[in-house]
Amino acid sequence: MRQIDANKLQQMIHGAYELLNENKEMVNELNVFPVPDGDTGTNMTMTMKSGVDKVNQLNGTSADEIAKALSQGTLMGARGNSGVILSQLVRGLSKAIKGKSIIDLSDIPEIFNIANKTAYKAVMKPTEGTILTVSQKMTDKANEIYKNDIELDQYLYEIISAGQKALDNTPNQLPVLKEAGVVDSGGQGLIVLLRGAFSALNSDIKLGEIIPATKEDKKDLAYEFSFELATTDESYKTVKKSLDTIADDIEESFEDEVLRAKLKTDNISGLIQMLTEYGVILHAELTNLKPDLSSIKAKKKQEAKRYGFIAVSRGDGYDAILKSMNIDQIISGGQTMNPSTEDIYNSLEKVNAENIIIFPNNKNIIMSAKQATELTDKNAVVIETRSIPETFAAMLEFDYESSLEENTESMKEAIEDIHVGEISTSIRDTSVGGVEIKKDDYLSILDGNIIASESKIENSVLKIVDRALEEDIAISLVTVYYGQEVDKKEAKDVVKKLSKRHKDIDVDLVYGGQPVYYYTITLE
């Protein structure tokens, strides 16, 4: 075997997705912290599913078309840092085979080179011992062993084997992985994907019926469109398949290399773009079936405000506070449920403002938020908040009369001055940062580091404040946000003990309603 045609590439994509979907919980469990918030497997699976759905809609006849659709789908569906990096690897694949109908053996080294380079560019400070390392080692192997007479399946086997070896070595590159006794979760997800793709390439076993993404109900489509298109016999087949995905009520005939059609659609721009790609429009007529002139007038009257805000939130208590702070768009998500690039992009499109500030509120959403700002034409910036209370602190510093640059600077300073503690439970016996942890213990996490493991939850809360004071962190106010699994009376008792222990510190109790973390604590 020396080539991969469009049909085989599509089969490989489905094989990759299916194997990852089967093993996503295994990837989730590779979380370094033994708390129940591992989501790398889920993020990569959902990112890949967005790509698969896009490929299913395409009915592509060339490797280029399929890779492009996969890239578009994963880019918009990217969730979490691992999902963003995966989308960039796929983007590199698409770049490498642009214009090619079939992937040849000689294309493989360039695919790995460009994919790896594209992924590295997406990360400001690449770290050894991660998914990027696994990608780099496979790229090195692809270049090292390439020769004209090697069989494609053997070549790919050697490359993936090099990736597995690199994955197994990640604990030796990142001490935190070695201490936790796990390999890098993102790297593991990538290897699972490639193993699934490889199995599909080398197996005659059917992957099961592929069900395309559900077509939208077209009964109330906005436009009726009639056209004549000069095109070739071969292109006509592609156009006909594409029409089925973006239009309904299609009446068409093809004679003497001219396609005449009448149809209904909501996607006029996409339809015209597709038609001009495969032929020359000779004649066209467009009718709006449900014009809404009142909406046009309303849009004219509505002027863009100077500032708009988007925040990711998870917890009805947090949502209520953000609404009171005039956050325009609240995206549901957070730990274990990262919103996609498309989710954030869609929220950006809904905010009518000259400047838009995004608060991701989780370190694993920052890359998706930044990717969304690159896709929109709007002037948007990301404040790298890693918790929802940091957004509260940032918004208190906001000044409507100041410039975006001035507000950005003051907000960054505000979140640098705030320290955040969290309480969750351990899902396994392990050791992290020198802290011995037993399954079901309560973990005290301060500024992202596990500092203690306790059998009683109130002791975990007390340990956070004690450690902060030991580290000479100046504290005048502690705010305790209790989660959805905590009884209010229990939360009041914990705050009472905290106040009694530190009489010179003001302690507030607020309902956050967050999952996973029993308490989130801010120290100011």
KEMARTI-467736 format. One record per residue (C-alpha): x, y, z; residue number from 1; residue in three letters; chain. Coordinates in steps of 0.25 Angstrom, whole numbers, plus 5000, padded with zeros to 4 digits. Layout:
N
{{X, Y, Z}, NUM, ALA, A}
...
This chain:
524
{{5000, 5000, 5000}, 1, MET, A}
{{5006, 5013, 4996}, 2, ARG, A}
{{4994, 5023, 4995}, 3, GLN, A}
{{4982, 5027, 5004}, 4, ILE, A}
{{4970, 5031, 4995}, 5, ASP, A}
{{4958, 5040, 5000}, 6, ALA, A}
{{4949, 5028, 5004}, 7, ASN, A}
{{4961, 5021, 5012}, 8, LYS, A}
{{4964, 5035, 5019}, 9, LEU, A}
{{4950, 5036, 5023}, 10, GLN, A}
{{4950, 5022, 5028}, 11, GLN, A}
{{4963, 5025, 5036}, 12, MET, A}
{{4956, 5038, 5042}, 13, ILE, A}
{{4944, 5030, 5047}, 14, HIS, A}
{{4953, 5019, 5053}, 15, GLY, A}
{{4961, 5030, 5060}, 16, ALA, A}
{{4949, 5036, 5066}, 17, TYR, A}
{{4942, 5023, 5070}, 18, GLU, A}
{{4955, 5017, 5077}, 19, LEU, A}
{{4956, 5030, 5085}, 20, LEU, A}
{{4942, 5031, 5089}, 21, ASN, A}
{{4943, 5016, 5094}, 22, GLU, A}
{{4955, 5020, 5102}, 23, ASN, A}
{{4952, 5035, 5107}, 24, LYS, A}
{{4950, 5031, 5121}, 25, GLU, A}
{{4963, 5024, 5122}, 26, MET, A}
{{4970, 5037, 5116}, 27, VAL, A}
{{4962, 5046, 5126}, 28, ASN, A}
{{4967, 5037, 5138}, 29, GLU, A}
{{4981, 5041, 5134}, 30, LEU, A}
{{4979, 5055, 5141}, 31, ASN, A}
{{4991, 5058, 5150}, 32, VAL, A}
{{4982, 5063, 5161}, 33, PHE, A}
{{4974, 5052, 5167}, 34, PRO, A}
{{4961, 5060, 5167}, 35, VAL, A}
{{4949, 5057, 5159}, 36, PRO, A}
{{4951, 5067, 5148}, 37, ASP, A}
{{4959, 5060, 5138}, 38, GLY, A}
{{4954, 5064, 5124}, 39, ASP, A}
{{4965, 5063, 5114}, 40, THR, A}
{{4959, 5050, 5108}, 41, GLY, A}
{{4945, 5057, 5107}, 42, THR, A}
{{4951, 5070, 5101}, 43, ASN, A}
{{4958, 5062, 5090}, 44, MET, A}
{{4947, 5053, 5087}, 45, THR, A}
{{4937, 5065, 5086}, 46, MET, A}
{{4947, 5073, 5077}, 47, THR, A}
{{4949, 5061, 5068}, 48, MET, A}
{{4934, 5058, 5067}, 49, LYS, A}
{{4932, 5073, 5062}, 50, SER, A}
{{4942, 5069, 5051}, 51, GLY, A}
{{4935, 5056, 5048}, 52, VAL, A}
{{4921, 5063, 5047}, 53, ASP, A}
{{4927, 5073, 5037}, 54, LYS, A}
{{4933, 5062, 5029}, 55, VAL, A}
{{4920, 5054, 5029}, 56, ASN, A}
{{4913, 5066, 5023}, 57, GLN, A}
{{4923, 5068, 5012}, 58, LEU, A}
{{4922, 5055, 5004}, 59, ASN, A}
{{4936, 5059, 4999}, 60, GLY, A}
{{4942, 5052, 4987}, 61, THR, A}
{{4957, 5056, 4990}, 62, SER, A}
{{4966, 5055, 5002}, 63, ALA, A}
{{4968, 5070, 5001}, 64, ASP, A}
{{4953, 5073, 5003}, 65, GLU, A}
{{4952, 5063, 5014}, 66, ILE, A}
{{4964, 5069, 5022}, 67, ALA, A}
{{4959, 5083, 5020}, 68, LYS, A}
{{4945, 5079, 5026}, 69, ALA, A}
{{4952, 5072, 5037}, 70, LEU, A}
{{4960, 5084, 5040}, 71, SER, A}
{{4948, 5093, 5040}, 72, GLN, A}
{{4940, 5084, 5049}, 73, GLY, A}
{{4951, 5082, 5059}, 74, THR, A}
{{4955, 5097, 5059}, 75, LEU, A}
{{4941, 5102, 5063}, 76, MET, A}
{{4939, 5090, 5072}, 77, GLY, A}
{{4952, 5091, 5079}, 78, ALA, A}
{{4950, 5089, 5094}, 79, ARG, A}
{{4961, 5091, 5105}, 80, GLY, A}
{{4976, 5092, 5102}, 81, ASN, A}
{{4977, 5078, 5097}, 82, SER, A}
{{4965, 5080, 5087}, 83, GLY, A}
{{4972, 5093, 5082}, 84, VAL, A}
{{4985, 5086, 5080}, 85, ILE, A}
{{4978, 5075, 5073}, 86, LEU, A}
{{4971, 5085, 5064}, 87, SER, A}
{{4984, 5091, 5060}, 88, GLN, A}
{{4990, 5077, 5057}, 89, LEU, A}
{{4978, 5075, 5048}, 90, VAL, A}
{{4980, 5089, 5042}, 91, ARG, A}
{{4994, 5085, 5038}, 92, GLY, A}
{{4989, 5072, 5032}, 93, LEU, A}
{{4980, 5080, 5023}, 94, SER, A}
{{4991, 5090, 5019}, 95, LYS, A}
{{5000, 5079, 5015}, 96, ALA, A}
{{4991, 5072, 5005}, 97, ILE, A}
{{4984, 5085, 5000}, 98, LYS, A}
{{4980, 5082, 4985}, 99, GLY, A}
{{4983, 5067, 4986}, 100, LYS, A}
{{4972, 5057, 4983}, 101, SER, A}
{{4980, 5045, 4989}, 102, ILE, A}
{{4991, 5045, 5000}, 103, ILE, A}
{{5003, 5038, 4994}, 104, ASP, A}
{{5014, 5032, 5002}, 105, LEU, A}
{{5023, 5044, 4999}, 106, SER, A}
{{5013, 5053, 5006}, 107, ASP, A}
{{5014, 5047, 5019}, 108, ILE, A}
{{5027, 5054, 5024}, 109, PRO, A}
{{5022, 5067, 5020}, 110, GLU, A}
{{5009, 5064, 5027}, 111, ILE, A}
{{5016, 5062, 5040}, 112, PHE, A}
{{5025, 5074, 5038}, 113, ASN, A}
{{5014, 5084, 5036}, 114, ILE, A}
{{5005, 5078, 5046}, 115, ALA, A}
{{5015, 5078, 5057}, 116, ASN, A}
{{5020, 5092, 5053}, 117, LYS, A}
{{5006, 5098, 5053}, 118, THR, A}
{{5003, 5092, 5067}, 119, ALA, A}
{{5015, 5097, 5073}, 120, TYR, A}
{{5012, 5111, 5068}, 121, LYS, A}
{{4999, 5110, 5076}, 122, ALA, A}
{{5006, 5109, 5089}, 123, VAL, A}
{{5013, 5121, 5095}, 124, MET, A}
{{5022, 5113, 5104}, 125, LYS, A}
{{5023, 5098, 5099}, 126, PRO, A}
{{5027, 5089, 5110}, 127, THR, A}
{{5034, 5076, 5109}, 128, GLU, A}
{{5027, 5063, 5113}, 129, GLY, A}
{{5013, 5067, 5107}, 130, THR, A}
{{5005, 5064, 5094}, 131, ILE, A}
{{5015, 5073, 5087}, 132, LEU, A}
{{5027, 5064, 5090}, 133, THR, A}
{{5019, 5052, 5085}, 134, VAL, A}
{{5016, 5060, 5072}, 135, SER, A}
{{5031, 5064, 5071}, 136, GLN, A}
{{5036, 5050, 5073}, 137, LYS, A}
{{5027, 5044, 5062}, 138, MET, A}
{{5031, 5056, 5053}, 139, THR, A}
{{5046, 5052, 5055}, 140, ASP, A}
{{5043, 5038, 5052}, 141, LYS, A}
{{5035, 5041, 5040}, 142, ALA, A}
{{5047, 5049, 5034}, 143, ASN, A}
{{5058, 5039, 5039}, 144, GLU, A}
{{5052, 5026, 5033}, 145, ILE, A}
{{5046, 5031, 5020}, 146, TYR, A}
{{5050, 5024, 5007}, 147, LYS, A}
{{5043, 5022, 4994}, 148, ASN, A}
{{5042, 5007, 4995}, 149, ASP, A}
{{5036, 5006, 5009}, 150, ILE, A}
{{5022, 5001, 5010}, 151, GLU, A}
{{5012, 5011, 5015}, 152, LEU, A}
{{5006, 5003, 5026}, 153, ASP, A}
{{5020, 4999, 5032}, 154, GLN, A}
{{5024, 5013, 5031}, 155, TYR, A}
{{5012, 5018, 5039}, 156, LEU, A}
{{5014, 5007, 5049}, 157, TYR, A}
{{5028, 5011, 5052}, 158, GLU, A}
{{5024, 5026, 5053}, 159, ILE, A}
{{5013, 5022, 5063}, 160, ILE, A}
{{5022, 5013, 5071}, 161, SER, A}
{{5032, 5025, 5072}, 162, ALA, A}
{{5020, 5033, 5078}, 163, GLY, A}
{{5017, 5022, 5088}, 164, GLN, A}
{{5031, 5022, 5092}, 165, LYS, A}
{{5031, 5037, 5094}, 166, ALA, A}
{{5018, 5036, 5102}, 167, LEU, A}
{{5024, 5025, 5111}, 168, ASP, A}
{{5035, 5035, 5114}, 169, ASN, A}
{{5027, 5047, 5118}, 170, THR, A}
{{5028, 5044, 5133}, 171, PRO, A}
{{5043, 5045, 5132}, 172, ASN, A}
{{5042, 5059, 5125}, 173, GLN, A}
{{5031, 5064, 5135}, 174, LEU, A}
{{5033, 5061, 5150}, 175, PRO, A}
{{5019, 5064, 5153}, 176, VAL, A}
{{5015, 5052, 5144}, 177, LEU, A}
{{5025, 5043, 5150}, 178, LYS, A}
{{5020, 5046, 5164}, 179, GLU, A}
{{5006, 5044, 5160}, 180, ALA, A}
{{5009, 5031, 5153}, 181, GLY, A}
{{5003, 5035, 5140}, 182, VAL, A}
{{5007, 5038, 5125}, 183, VAL, A}
{{5003, 5051, 5119}, 184, ASP, A}
{{4988, 5051, 5116}, 185, SER, A}
{{4988, 5059, 5103}, 186, GLY, A}
{{4999, 5050, 5098}, 187, GLY, A}
{{4991, 5038, 5101}, 188, GLN, A}
{{4979, 5043, 5094}, 189, GLY, A}
{{4987, 5046, 5081}, 190, LEU, A}
{{4993, 5032, 5081}, 191, ILE, A}
{{4979, 5026, 5083}, 192, VAL, A}
{{4974, 5034, 5071}, 193, LEU, A}
{{4986, 5030, 5062}, 194, LEU, A}
{{4984, 5015, 5067}, 195, ARG, A}
{{4969, 5016, 5063}, 196, GLY, A}
{{4973, 5022, 5049}, 197, ALA, A}
{{4984, 5012, 5047}, 198, PHE, A}
{{4974, 5000, 5050}, 199, SER, A}
{{4964, 5006, 5040}, 200, ALA, A}
{{4975, 5007, 5029}, 201, LEU, A}
{{4979, 4992, 5031}, 202, ASN, A}
{{4966, 4985, 5034}, 203, SER, A}
{{4955, 4981, 5025}, 204, ASP, A}
{{4946, 4981, 5036}, 205, ILE, A}
{{4934, 4990, 5034}, 206, LYS, A}
{{4934, 5002, 5044}, 207, LEU, A}
{{4918, 5001, 5045}, 208, GLY, A}
{{4908, 5010, 5038}, 209, GLU, A}
{{4913, 5025, 5038}, 210, ILE, A}
{{4901, 5033, 5041}, 211, ILE, A}
{{4903, 5047, 5036}, 212, PRO, A}
{{4900, 5059, 5044}, 213, ALA, A}
{{4885, 5062, 5045}, 214, THR, A}
{{4880, 5071, 5034}, 215, LYS, A}
{{4873, 5083, 5039}, 216, GLU, A}
{{4858, 5084, 5037}, 217, ASP, A}
{{4856, 5092, 5024}, 218, LYS, A}
{{4841, 5094, 5024}, 219, LYS, A}
{{4842, 5109, 5028}, 220, ASP, A}
{{4855, 5113, 5020}, 221, LEU, A}
{{4857, 5127, 5017}, 222, ALA, A}
{{4861, 5128, 5002}, 223, TYR, A}
{{4856, 5122, 4989}, 224, GLU, A}
{{4868, 5122, 4979}, 225, PHE, A}
{{4868, 5118, 4964}, 226, SER, A}
{{4881, 5118, 4956}, 227, PHE, A}
{{4888, 5112, 4943}, 228, GLU, A}
{{4902, 5107, 4945}, 229, LEU, A}
{{4912, 5104, 4934}, 230, ALA, A}
{{4920, 5092, 4940}, 231, THR, A}
{{4926, 5079, 4936}, 232, THR, A}
{{4920, 5065, 4937}, 233, ASP, A}
{{4930, 5062, 4948}, 234, GLU, A}
{{4927, 5074, 4956}, 235, SER, A}
{{4912, 5073, 4954}, 236, TYR, A}
{{4913, 5060, 4963}, 237, LYS, A}
{{4920, 5068, 4974}, 238, THR, A}
{{4910, 5080, 4973}, 239, VAL, A}
{{4898, 5071, 4974}, 240, LYS, A}
{{4903, 5064, 4987}, 241, LYS, A}
{{4907, 5078, 4993}, 242, SER, A}
{{4893, 5083, 4990}, 243, LEU, A}
{{4887, 5072, 4998}, 244, ASP, A}
{{4894, 5077, 5010}, 245, THR, A}
{{4890, 5092, 5010}, 246, ILE, A}
{{4877, 5092, 5002}, 247, ALA, A}
{{4863, 5086, 5001}, 248, ASP, A}
{{4852, 5085, 4991}, 249, ASP, A}
{{4862, 5083, 4980}, 250, ILE, A}
{{4857, 5083, 4966}, 251, GLU, A}
{{4869, 5081, 4956}, 252, GLU, A}
{{4873, 5076, 4942}, 253, SER, A}
{{4886, 5075, 4936}, 254, PHE, A}
{{4888, 5076, 4921}, 255, GLU, A}
{{4900, 5080, 4911}, 256, ASP, A}
{{4908, 5083, 4924}, 257, GLU, A}
{{4898, 5093, 4929}, 258, VAL, A}
{{4892, 5091, 4943}, 259, LEU, A}
{{4878, 5097, 4944}, 260, ARG, A}
{{4872, 5097, 4958}, 261, ALA, A}
{{4862, 5103, 4967}, 262, LYS, A}
{{4863, 5101, 4983}, 263, LEU, A}
{{4861, 5106, 4996}, 264, LYS, A}
{{4872, 5109, 5006}, 265, THR, A}
{{4876, 5118, 5018}, 266, ASP, A}
{{4891, 5118, 5014}, 267, ASN, A}
{{4891, 5127, 5002}, 268, ILE, A}
{{4906, 5131, 5004}, 269, SER, A}
{{4911, 5117, 5006}, 270, GLY, A}
{{4902, 5112, 4994}, 271, LEU, A}
{{4908, 5123, 4984}, 272, ILE, A}
{{4922, 5120, 4989}, 273, GLN, A}
{{4921, 5105, 4986}, 274, MET, A}
{{4915, 5108, 4972}, 275, LEU, A}
{{4926, 5118, 4968}, 276, THR, A}
{{4936, 5108, 4972}, 277, GLU, A}
{{4931, 5097, 4963}, 278, TYR, A}
{{4926, 5105, 4951}, 279, GLY, A}
{{4921, 5119, 4946}, 280, VAL, A}
{{4907, 5124, 4949}, 281, ILE, A}
{{4900, 5128, 4936}, 282, LEU, A}
{{4887, 5133, 4943}, 283, HIS, A}
{{4882, 5134, 4957}, 284, ALA, A}
{{4869, 5139, 4964}, 285, GLU, A}
{{4867, 5140, 4979}, 286, LEU, A}
{{4854, 5142, 4986}, 287, THR, A}
{{4853, 5145, 5001}, 288, ASN, A}
{{4841, 5136, 5006}, 289, LEU, A}
{{4840, 5143, 5019}, 290, LYS, A}
{{4846, 5157, 5020}, 291, PRO, A}
{{4846, 5164, 5033}, 292, ASP, A}
{{4847, 5178, 5031}, 293, LEU, A}
{{4845, 5181, 5046}, 294, SER, A}
{{4858, 5174, 5050}, 295, SER, A}
{{4866, 5183, 5040}, 296, ILE, A}
{{4860, 5196, 5047}, 297, LYS, A}
{{4863, 5190, 5060}, 298, ALA, A}
{{4877, 5188, 5056}, 299, LYS, A}
{{4879, 5202, 5051}, 300, LYS, A}
{{4874, 5207, 5064}, 301, LYS, A}
{{4883, 5199, 5073}, 302, GLN, A}
{{4896, 5205, 5074}, 303, GLU, A}
{{4908, 5197, 5078}, 304, ALA, A}
{{4912, 5200, 5093}, 305, LYS, A}
{{4926, 5203, 5096}, 306, ARG, A}
{{4929, 5190, 5104}, 307, TYR, A}
{{4923, 5176, 5105}, 308, GLY, A}
{{4927, 5164, 5113}, 309, PHE, A}
{{4927, 5149, 5112}, 310, ILE, A}
{{4929, 5140, 5124}, 311, ALA, A}
{{4930, 5125, 5125}, 312, VAL, A}
{{4922, 5120, 5137}, 313, SER, A}
{{4917, 5107, 5144}, 314, ARG, A}
{{4908, 5109, 5156}, 315, GLY, A}
{{4895, 5116, 5157}, 316, ASP, A}
{{4900, 5125, 5169}, 317, GLY, A}
{{4912, 5129, 5160}, 318, TYR, A}
{{4903, 5132, 5149}, 319, ASP, A}
{{4894, 5141, 5157}, 320, ALA, A}
{{4907, 5149, 5162}, 321, ILE, A}
{{4912, 5151, 5147}, 322, LEU, A}
{{4898, 5156, 5143}, 323, LYS, A}
{{4898, 5166, 5154}, 324, SER, A}
{{4912, 5171, 5148}, 325, MET, A}
{{4906, 5173, 5134}, 326, ASN, A}
{{4913, 5161, 5127}, 327, ILE, A}
{{4906, 5161, 5114}, 328, ASP, A}
{{4908, 5146, 5110}, 329, GLN, A}
{{4910, 5135, 5121}, 330, ILE, A}
{{4915, 5122, 5115}, 331, ILE, A}
{{4912, 5109, 5122}, 332, SER, A}
{{4924, 5101, 5125}, 333, GLY, A}
{{4937, 5100, 5133}, 334, GLY, A}
{{4944, 5088, 5139}, 335, GLN, A}
{{4940, 5075, 5132}, 336, THR, A}
{{4931, 5083, 5122}, 337, MET, A}
{{4940, 5092, 5114}, 338, ASN, A}
{{4932, 5101, 5104}, 339, PRO, A}
{{4937, 5100, 5089}, 340, SER, A}
{{4944, 5110, 5081}, 341, THR, A}
{{4930, 5111, 5073}, 342, GLU, A}
{{4923, 5113, 5086}, 343, ASP, A}
{{4931, 5125, 5090}, 344, ILE, A}
{{4931, 5130, 5075}, 345, TYR, A}
{{4916, 5130, 5075}, 346, ASN, A}
{{4915, 5138, 5088}, 347, SER, A}
{{4925, 5148, 5082}, 348, LEU, A}
{{4915, 5150, 5070}, 349, GLU, A}
{{4904, 5152, 5079}, 350, LYS, A}
{{4910, 5164, 5087}, 351, VAL, A}
{{4908, 5177, 5080}, 352, ASN, A}
{{4920, 5185, 5086}, 353, ALA, A}
{{4932, 5192, 5080}, 354, GLU, A}
{{4941, 5185, 5090}, 355, ASN, A}
{{4938, 5171, 5096}, 356, ILE, A}
{{4946, 5165, 5108}, 357, ILE, A}
{{4945, 5150, 5110}, 358, ILE, A}
{{4947, 5143, 5124}, 359, PHE, A}
{{4950, 5128, 5121}, 360, PRO, A}
{{4951, 5125, 5136}, 361, ASN, A}
{{4959, 5112, 5134}, 362, ASN, A}
{{4973, 5110, 5130}, 363, LYS, A}
{{4968, 5099, 5120}, 364, ASN, A}
{{4958, 5109, 5113}, 365, ILE, A}
{{4968, 5121, 5111}, 366, ILE, A}
{{4974, 5115, 5097}, 367, MET, A}
{{4960, 5113, 5092}, 368, SER, A}
{{4956, 5127, 5096}, 369, ALA, A}
{{4968, 5132, 5089}, 370, LYS, A}
{{4965, 5124, 5076}, 371, GLN, A}
{{4951, 5130, 5076}, 372, ALA, A}
{{4957, 5144, 5076}, 373, THR, A}
{{4965, 5140, 5064}, 374, GLU, A}
{{4953, 5136, 5056}, 375, LEU, A}
{{4944, 5148, 5058}, 376, THR, A}
{{4945, 5162, 5052}, 377, ASP, A}
{{4941, 5168, 5065}, 378, LYS, A}
{{4951, 5175, 5075}, 379, ASN, A}
{{4952, 5165, 5086}, 380, ALA, A}
{{4963, 5162, 5097}, 381, VAL, A}
{{4964, 5150, 5106}, 382, VAL, A}
{{4967, 5153, 5121}, 383, ILE, A}
{{4974, 5140, 5126}, 384, GLU, A}
{{4965, 5137, 5138}, 385, THR, A}
{{4966, 5123, 5143}, 386, ARG, A}
{{4954, 5124, 5153}, 387, SER, A}
{{4941, 5131, 5153}, 388, ILE, A}
{{4944, 5139, 5166}, 389, PRO, A}
{{4956, 5145, 5158}, 390, GLU, A}
{{4946, 5151, 5148}, 391, THR, A}
{{4938, 5157, 5160}, 392, PHE, A}
{{4952, 5164, 5164}, 393, ALA, A}
{{4955, 5168, 5150}, 394, ALA, A}
{{4941, 5174, 5148}, 395, MET, A}
{{4942, 5183, 5160}, 396, LEU, A}
{{4954, 5189, 5154}, 397, GLU, A}
{{4947, 5192, 5141}, 398, PHE, A}
{{4945, 5207, 5137}, 399, ASP, A}
{{4936, 5210, 5126}, 400, TYR, A}
{{4943, 5223, 5122}, 401, GLU, A}
{{4957, 5216, 5121}, 402, SER, A}
{{4963, 5211, 5108}, 403, SER, A}
{{4963, 5196, 5106}, 404, LEU, A}
{{4978, 5195, 5108}, 405, GLU, A}
{{4976, 5202, 5121}, 406, GLU, A}
{{4965, 5193, 5126}, 407, ASN, A}
{{4972, 5181, 5121}, 408, THR, A}
{{4984, 5185, 5129}, 409, GLU, A}
{{4977, 5188, 5142}, 410, SER, A}
{{4969, 5175, 5141}, 411, MET, A}
{{4981, 5167, 5140}, 412, LYS, A}
{{4987, 5174, 5152}, 413, GLU, A}
{{4974, 5171, 5160}, 414, ALA, A}
{{4975, 5156, 5157}, 415, ILE, A}
{{4990, 5155, 5160}, 416, GLU, A}
{{4987, 5161, 5174}, 417, ASP, A}
{{4976, 5150, 5177}, 418, ILE, A}
{{4979, 5136, 5182}, 419, HIS, A}
{{4970, 5125, 5180}, 420, VAL, A}
{{4967, 5112, 5188}, 421, GLY, A}
{{4959, 5100, 5185}, 422, GLU, A}
{{4954, 5088, 5192}, 423, ILE, A}
{{4951, 5075, 5185}, 424, SER, A}
{{4952, 5060, 5187}, 425, THR, A}
{{4963, 5050, 5183}, 426, SER, A}
{{4959, 5039, 5173}, 427, ILE, A}
{{4971, 5030, 5176}, 428, ARG, A}
{{4983, 5028, 5186}, 429, ASP, A}
{{4995, 5036, 5180}, 430, THR, A}
{{5006, 5046, 5183}, 431, SER, A}
{{5006, 5060, 5177}, 432, VAL, A}
{{5016, 5071, 5181}, 433, GLY, A}
{{5021, 5063, 5193}, 434, GLY, A}
{{5007, 5062, 5199}, 435, VAL, A}
{{5002, 5047, 5202}, 436, GLU, A}
{{4988, 5046, 5197}, 437, ILE, A}
{{4978, 5035, 5200}, 438, LYS, A}
{{4965, 5032, 5192}, 439, LYS, A}
{{4953, 5040, 5197}, 440, ASP, A}
{{4961, 5050, 5205}, 441, ASP, A}
{{4958, 5065, 5204}, 442, TYR, A}
{{4969, 5072, 5196}, 443, LEU, A}
{{4973, 5086, 5199}, 444, SER, A}
{{4978, 5093, 5186}, 445, ILE, A}
{{4984, 5107, 5187}, 446, LEU, A}
{{4987, 5115, 5174}, 447, ASP, A}
{{4987, 5102, 5166}, 448, GLY, A}
{{4996, 5094, 5176}, 449, ASN, A}
{{4991, 5082, 5185}, 450, ILE, A}
{{4996, 5086, 5199}, 451, ILE, A}
{{4989, 5077, 5208}, 452, ALA, A}
{{4980, 5064, 5209}, 453, SER, A}
{{4970, 5063, 5220}, 454, GLU, A}
{{4959, 5054, 5225}, 455, SER, A}
{{4950, 5065, 5229}, 456, LYS, A}
{{4946, 5076, 5220}, 457, ILE, A}
{{4947, 5087, 5230}, 458, GLU, A}
{{4961, 5084, 5233}, 459, ASN, A}
{{4964, 5086, 5218}, 460, SER, A}
{{4958, 5100, 5218}, 461, VAL, A}
{{4966, 5104, 5230}, 462, LEU, A}
{{4979, 5098, 5223}, 463, LYS, A}
{{4977, 5108, 5211}, 464, ILE, A}
{{4977, 5120, 5220}, 465, VAL, A}
{{4988, 5115, 5229}, 466, ASP, A}
{{4997, 5112, 5217}, 467, ARG, A}
{{4995, 5125, 5211}, 468, ALA, A}
{{4998, 5133, 5224}, 469, LEU, A}
{{5011, 5124, 5225}, 470, GLU, A}
{{5015, 5128, 5211}, 471, GLU, A}
{{5014, 5143, 5216}, 472, ASP, A}
{{5001, 5146, 5207}, 473, ILE, A}
{{4995, 5158, 5212}, 474, ALA, A}
{{4980, 5155, 5215}, 475, ILE, A}
{{4969, 5164, 5220}, 476, SER, A}
{{4957, 5158, 5213}, 477, LEU, A}
{{4954, 5143, 5211}, 478, VAL, A}
{{4941, 5140, 5202}, 479, THR, A}
{{4936, 5125, 5203}, 480, VAL, A}
{{4928, 5121, 5191}, 481, TYR, A}
{{4921, 5108, 5194}, 482, TYR, A}
{{4917, 5098, 5183}, 483, GLY, A}
{{4904, 5090, 5179}, 484, GLN, A}
{{4907, 5078, 5188}, 485, GLU, A}
{{4909, 5086, 5201}, 486, VAL, A}
{{4898, 5089, 5211}, 487, ASP, A}
{{4897, 5104, 5215}, 488, LYS, A}
{{4897, 5101, 5229}, 489, LYS, A}
{{4910, 5093, 5228}, 490, GLU, A}
{{4916, 5104, 5220}, 491, ALA, A}
{{4912, 5114, 5231}, 492, LYS, A}
{{4919, 5105, 5241}, 493, ASP, A}
{{4932, 5104, 5233}, 494, VAL, A}
{{4932, 5119, 5232}, 495, VAL, A}
{{4929, 5121, 5247}, 496, LYS, A}
{{4941, 5112, 5250}, 497, LYS, A}
{{4950, 5120, 5240}, 498, LEU, A}
{{4946, 5134, 5246}, 499, SER, A}
{{4948, 5129, 5261}, 500, LYS, A}
{{4962, 5124, 5256}, 501, ARG, A}
{{4966, 5137, 5249}, 502, HIS, A}
{{4959, 5148, 5257}, 503, LYS, A}
{{4966, 5159, 5249}, 504, ASP, A}
{{4961, 5155, 5236}, 505, ILE, A}
{{4948, 5158, 5230}, 506, ASP, A}
{{4941, 5145, 5225}, 507, VAL, A}
{{4929, 5145, 5215}, 508, ASP, A}
{{4920, 5133, 5211}, 509, LEU, A}
{{4914, 5133, 5197}, 510, VAL, A}
{{4907, 5122, 5189}, 511, TYR, A}
{{4914, 5119, 5176}, 512, GLY, A}
{{4906, 5106, 5173}, 513, GLY, A}
{{4919, 5100, 5166}, 514, GLN, A}
{{4921, 5085, 5163}, 515, PRO, A}
{{4933, 5077, 5166}, 516, VAL, A}
{{4939, 5087, 5176}, 517, TYR, A}
{{4932, 5087, 5190}, 518, TYR, A}
{{4938, 5101, 5193}, 519, TYR, A}
{{4945, 5112, 5185}, 520, THR, A}
{{4952, 5122, 5194}, 521, ILE, A}
{{4958, 5135, 5190}, 522, THR, A}
{{4968, 5142, 5199}, 523, LEU, A}
{{4970, 5157, 5197}, 524, GLU, A}
